[in-house]
């Protein structure tokens, strides 16, 4: 596939634009390296949700509250998801401008963005590359100090839903716990030891809301054995696929908002280093609990259609 690239303007912001015969991807480094668009040309579908059709971008007037941001697309949450210590709601990354490596962009068509945390001596790097029908994301967190830090990361995509969409998990997955659950779905998910192959936890968005009830669900599942979680449309076979290494990202947060949060309707698939929104609950005996002194962590994620 022929790869095209450009830097365009959306209001005051530089938008890094990658496209080929299948996908169009947009990234805004000044707004937390937010991915504002994943457009599937074949399906004629924009996968990423926005509060309204204008898809307007703006700087958050209150960097302590995620709800004050433009909300749309994919954000990065780190080192927390909830407000914690001196860090704002959804962490520090989403509300800050990141630096861009110009040589990677010019020579390799890679959007590599770098951020230095204010409160901890950690450098966070994400490289983004478009290859055929796949968005390749590679991450690095480097601790330059002699101290260890609780370190929680998740990707935070808000995904549009259409009639027939389902969230599908492979073998070896299953709910581990819920952090927010309101009784709003006709087919309410239950805590089970294992979800069978192909089981879905979201049914047709036009029919799942109980009469007169709005709500949301936030829960965590174990990453499937094959590392795949996807949104698949039962009517059209369109899909948005998240693929990860279970040893790197052992859990996935599942967000289903059916009007319970600000009246919006969207879903989220949130691969994470730790299955909780609260860094202070990280136990030192867990698999991915801390960013140790002088440690560098690396992980990757593939998002494809």
C-alpha positions in Angstrom: 0.0 0.0 0.0 1.2 3.5 -0.8 1.7 5.6 2.3 1.0 9.3 2.4 1.8 11.8 5.1 1.2 15.4 5.8 1.0 17.9 8.7 -2.3 19.8 8.5 -4.0 22.3 10.7 -7.2 21.9 12.8 -7.7 25.3 14.4 -4.5 26.1 16.3 -3.1 22.5 16.2 -0.7 20.6 14.0 -2.3 17.3 13.0 0.0 14.6 11.8 -1.8 12.8 9.1 -1.0 9.2 7.8 -3.0 7.5 5.1 -2.8 4.5 2.8 -5.3 2.6 0.6 -7.1 1.3 3.7 -6.8 3.7 6.7 -6.5 7.3 7.6 -5.0 8.1 11.0 -4.6 11.5 12.6 -2.4 12.4 15.7 -2.2 15.7 17.6 1.0 15.9 19.7 0.0 19.2 21.3 -3.1 17.6 22.8 -1.5 14.7 24.7 -0.5 12.9 21.4 -4.2 12.2 21.0 -5.2 10.0 18.1 -8.2 11.9 16.8 -9.2 9.7 13.9 -9.0 6.1 12.7 -11.0 6.1 9.5 -11.6 2.8 7.6 -11.9 3.6 3.9 -13.2 0.2 2.9 -16.0 0.3 5.5 -16.5 4.0 5.2 -16.4 4.1 9.0 -14.8 6.5 11.5 -14.1 4.3 14.5 -13.3 6.9 17.1 -16.1 8.7 18.9 -16.6 12.4 19.4 -19.2 14.4 21.4 -20.6 16.0 18.2 -20.1 16.1 14.5 -17.8 19.1 14.5 -15.0 17.0 16.1 -13.7 20.3 17.5 -10.2 20.3 19.2 -9.3 22.6 22.0 -7.0 22.9 25.0 -8.6 21.9 28.2 -9.4 24.9 30.4 -9.0 22.7 33.5 -6.2 20.2 33.2 -7.3 18.5 36.4 -10.6 17.3 34.9 -10.7 15.0 31.9 -14.3 16.1 31.2 -13.1 19.6 30.4 -11.1 18.2 27.4 -12.3 17.7 23.9 -12.9 14.1 24.8 -12.8 12.6 21.3 -10.5 9.8 20.1 -7.7 8.0 21.9 -5.8 9.4 24.9 -3.0 7.9 27.0 -3.6 7.5 30.8 -0.5 7.5 33.0 0.6 7.2 35.9 -3.1 6.9 37.0 -6.6 6.8 35.6 -8.3 8.5 38.5 -7.1 11.7 40.2 -4.2 10.6 42.5 -1.6 12.5 44.6 -0.6 15.5 42.4 -1.9 13.9 39.2 -5.1 15.0 37.5 -8.1 12.9 36.5 -7.0 10.3 33.9 -3.3 11.0 34.6 -0.9 13.7 33.2 -0.4 12.7 29.6 -3.7 13.6 28.0 -3.6 17.3 29.1 0.0 18.1 28.0 1.9 18.9 24.8 4.4 16.2 23.8 7.6 16.7 21.8 7.9 15.1 18.3 11.1 13.5 16.9 11.3 15.2 13.5 13.8 12.8 12.1 11.5 9.8 12.7 8.7 11.7 10.9 10.8 12.8 7.9 12.9 9.6 7.4 10.5 6.8 8.5 7.0 8.3 8.5 6.8 7.5 12.2 5.1 9.8 14.7 7.3 9.5 17.7 6.2 11.6 20.6 8.1 12.1 23.9 6.9 13.4 27.3 8.8 14.1 30.5 6.6 13.9 33.6 6.6 16.9 35.9 6.2 15.1 39.2 8.5 12.1 38.6 11.8 11.7 36.7 10.2 9.5 34.0 10.4 9.9 30.2 7.5 8.4 28.3 7.8 7.7 24.5 5.3 6.4 22.0 6.0 5.7 18.4 3.1 5.4 16.0 3.4 3.8 12.5 0.8 2.9 9.9 1.5 -0.4 8.1 -1.3 -1.7 5.7 -4.4 -2.1 7.8 -2.7 -1.8 11.2 -1.6 1.0 13.5 1.6 -0.1 15.3 2.1 1.5 18.7 5.4 1.0 20.6 5.9 2.4 24.1 8.8 3.1 26.4 8.8 4.4 30.0 12.3 5.2 31.4 13.0 5.9 35.0 16.1 8.0 35.3 16.1 8.1 39.1 17.2 5.9 42.1 13.6 5.6 43.3 10.8 3.2 42.3 7.3 4.5 41.5 3.8 3.0 41.2 3.2 3.0 37.5 -0.1 2.4 35.9 -0.7 2.8 32.2 -3.7 2.3 30.0 -4.8 3.4 26.5 -8.1 5.2 26.5 -10.0 5.0 23.3 -13.6 6.1 23.0 -15.2 4.1 20.2 -18.4 4.8 18.2 -21.0 2.1 18.3 -23.4 1.1 15.5 -26.2 -1.4 15.4 -24.7 -4.9 15.4 -21.5 -4.1 17.2 -20.2 -6.5 19.8 -17.1 -6.6 22.0 -15.6 -10.0 21.5 -13.0 -11.8 23.7 -11.0 -14.9 22.9 -10.4 -18.0 25.0 -8.8 -17.6 28.4 -10.5 -14.3 29.1 -13.3 -13.5 31.5 -14.4 -10.8 33.9 -12.2 -10.3 36.9 -14.0 -7.4 38.6 -16.2 -4.4 38.1 -15.4 -0.9 39.3 -18.6 0.7 38.0 -21.8 -1.2 37.2 -25.3 0.2 36.7 -28.2 -2.0 35.8 -28.8 -0.6 32.4 -28.3 -3.4 29.9 -30.8 -6.0 28.9 -28.1 -8.7 29.0 -26.0 -7.6 32.0 -22.5 -9.1 32.0 -21.8 -11.4 34.9 -18.6 -12.4 36.6 -17.6 -15.7 35.1 -14.4 -17.7 35.3 -14.0 -17.8 31.5 -15.7 -16.3 28.5 -16.1 -18.8 25.7 -14.5 -18.1 22.3 -16.6 -15.6 20.4 -18.7 -14.5 23.4 -19.9 -10.9 23.2 -20.4 -8.5 26.0 -22.1 -5.8 24.1 -25.2 -6.4 22.0 -26.9 -4.1 19.4 -26.6 -0.6 20.9 -30.1 0.2 19.7 -31.7 -2.5 21.9 -29.6 -3.0 25.0 -30.8 -0.1 27.1 -33.6 -1.0 29.4 -36.7 1.1 29.1 -36.1 4.5 30.8 -32.7 3.5 32.3 -29.3 5.0 31.5 -26.1 3.8 32.9 -22.5 2.7 32.4 -20.3 -0.2 33.1 -16.5 -0.3 33.9 -14.9 -3.6 34.4 -11.7 -5.6 33.8 -11.1 -8.8 31.9 -8.1 -11.0 31.8 -6.3 -10.6 28.4 -7.2 -13.5 26.2 -4.6 -16.2 25.5 -4.2 -14.9 21.9 -4.0 -11.3 23.1 -6.9 -10.2 21.0 -10.0 -8.1 22.0 -12.1 -6.6 19.2 -15.2 -4.7 18.3 -17.0 -6.7 15.6 -20.2 -5.9 13.8 -22.4 -8.9 13.4 -24.2 -7.4 10.4 -21.3 -6.1 8.3 -18.2 -8.0 9.6 -16.4 -4.7 10.2 -14.0 -4.9 13.1 -11.6 -2.9 15.1 -9.0 -5.3 16.6 -6.7 -4.7 19.6 -3.8 -7.1 19.8 -1.3 -7.2 22.6 1.2 -9.5 24.4 -0.5 -10.8 27.5 2.7 -10.9 29.5 3.1 -7.1 28.8 -0.5 -6.1 29.2 -2.3 -8.8 31.3 -5.6 -7.0 31.6 -8.1 -5.0 29.6 -10.5 -2.4 30.9 -13.9 -2.5 29.3 -16.0 0.6 29.3 -19.7 0.6 28.1 -21.4 4.0 28.4 -25.1 3.9 27.6 -26.1 7.5 28.6 -24.9 7.2 32.2 -21.9 9.4 31.8 -22.9 12.9 30.4 -25.6 11.3 28.3 -23.1 9.9 25.8 -23.1 6.5 24.1 -19.8 4.9 23.3 -17.5 2.1 24.4 -13.9 1.7 25.3 -11.3 -1.1 25.1 -8.4 -0.3 27.4 -5.4 -2.6 27.5 -3.5 -1.9 30.7 -0.5 -2.8 32.8 -2.6 -3.2 35.9 -6.3 -4.0 36.3 -7.4 -1.1 38.5 -7.7 2.7 38.1 -6.0 3.4 41.5 -2.1 3.3 41.6 -2.1 3.2 45.4 -3.6 -0.3 45.2 -0.6 -1.7 43.4 1.0 -4.5 45.4 4.7 -5.0 45.1 4.2 -8.8 44.5 2.1 -8.2 41.4 3.5 -8.9 37.9 3.6 -5.2 36.7 3.4 -3.1 39.9 6.3 -0.6 39.8 8.7 1.2 37.6 11.9 0.4 39.5 14.9 2.6 39.9 16.7 3.1 36.6 14.3 0.7 34.9 13.0 1.0 31.4 9.8 -0.7 30.5 8.7 -1.5 26.9 5.4 -2.7 25.5 3.5 -2.6 22.3 -0.1 -2.6 20.9 -1.5 -3.2 17.5 -4.8 -1.7 16.4 -6.2 -2.9 13.1 -9.3 -3.2 10.9 
